[in-house]
Amino acid sequence: MRKVLIAYDGSEPAKRALEYVINFARDHAATLHVCLLNVQQEPMLYGEYVTGEIISQLQQSMTAAAVQELEWPADQLKAAGLACTTYTALGNVAEQVAALVQQQGCDTVVMGTRGLGSFTGMLLGSVATRVIHEVSVPVLLVK
């Protein structure tokens, strides 16, 4: 059985990446276990009045949003007969993807890419590019 990590953020490219994995498994009669990951970027907080309680509430809210974001794709995978485990994380997407790949022993990462182009990607940086450099397994980008 192959273990595939799908980095899912709810965007159209992420939905196409999910569809690609489902179609691949169906077309090739592949037995896959999918690790479905949503990473929420932690906000930058400034000021003297930010307490530990406020930070904790923000983190809980972001984790709840991540859990909710993964409900639909998890249902799609289960309906397609694929084993699926959901994971949420806070922080840098590339670092969290790399950590889960290592922790769960995933052999492939599948993720959508928005295809910003070379100039915009150079200015903004690309999450996909950072993931490629962080992980030691193949990364399949779906446009």
Long-range contacts (C-beta under 8 A, 24 or more apart in sequence): 1-31, 1-32, 1-33, 2-30, 2-31, 2-32, 2-33, 2-107, 2-108, 3-32, 3-33, 3-34, 3-35, 3-104, 3-105, 3-106, 3-107, 3-108, 4-32, 4-33, 4-34, 4-35, 4-106, 4-107, 4-108, 4-109, 4-110, 5-34, 5-35, 5-36, 5-37, 5-97, 5-100, 5-101, 5-104, 5-106, 5-108, 5-109, 5-110, 6-34, 6-35, 6-36, 6-37, 6-73, 6-109, 6-110, 6-111, 7-37, 7-39, 7-93, 7-97, 7-109, 7-110, 7-111, 7-131, 8-36, 8-37, 8-38, 8-69, 8-70, 8-73, 8-111, 9-38, 9-39, 9-69, 9-112, 10-38, 10-69, 11-112, 11-114, 12-112, 13-111, 13-112, 13-113, 13-114, 13-115, 13-142, 13-143, 14-73, 14-111, 14-112, 15-73, 15-112, 16-112, 16-142, 16-143, 17-110, 17-111, 17-112, 17-140, 17-142, 18-73, 18-76, 18-77, 20-110, 20-140, 20-142, 21-77, 21-82, 21-110, 22-76, 22-77, 22-80, 22-82, 25-80, 25-81, 25-82, 26-80, 32-82, 32-83, 33-82, 33-83, 33-84, 33-85, 34-77, 34-82, 34-83, 34-84, 34-85, 35-84, 35-85, 35-87, 35-100, 35-104, 35-106, 36-70, 36-73, 36-74, 36-77, 36-84, 36-85, 36-86, 36-87, 37-86, 37-87, 37-88, 37-89, 37-96, 37-97, 37-100, 38-66, 38-67, 38-69, 38-70, 38-86, 38-87, 38-88, 38-89, 39-66, 39-88, 39-89, 39-90, 39-91, 39-92, 39-93, 39-96, 39-97, 40-65, 40-66, 40-88, 40-89, 40-90, 41-90, 41-91, 41-92, 41-93, 42-90, 42-91, 59-90, 62-90, 63-88, 63-90, 93-127, 93-130, 93-131, 94-127, 94-130, 94-131, 94-133, 94-134, 95-134, 97-131, 97-134, 97-135, 98-131, 98-134, 98-135, 101-135, 101-136, 101-137, 102-136, 106-137, 107-137, 107-138, 108-137, 108-138, 108-139, 108-140, 109-135, 109-137, 109-138, 109-139, 109-140, 110-139, 110-140, 110-142, 111-139, 111-140, 111-141, 111-142, 112-141, 112-142, 112-143, 113-141, 113-142, 113-143, 115-143
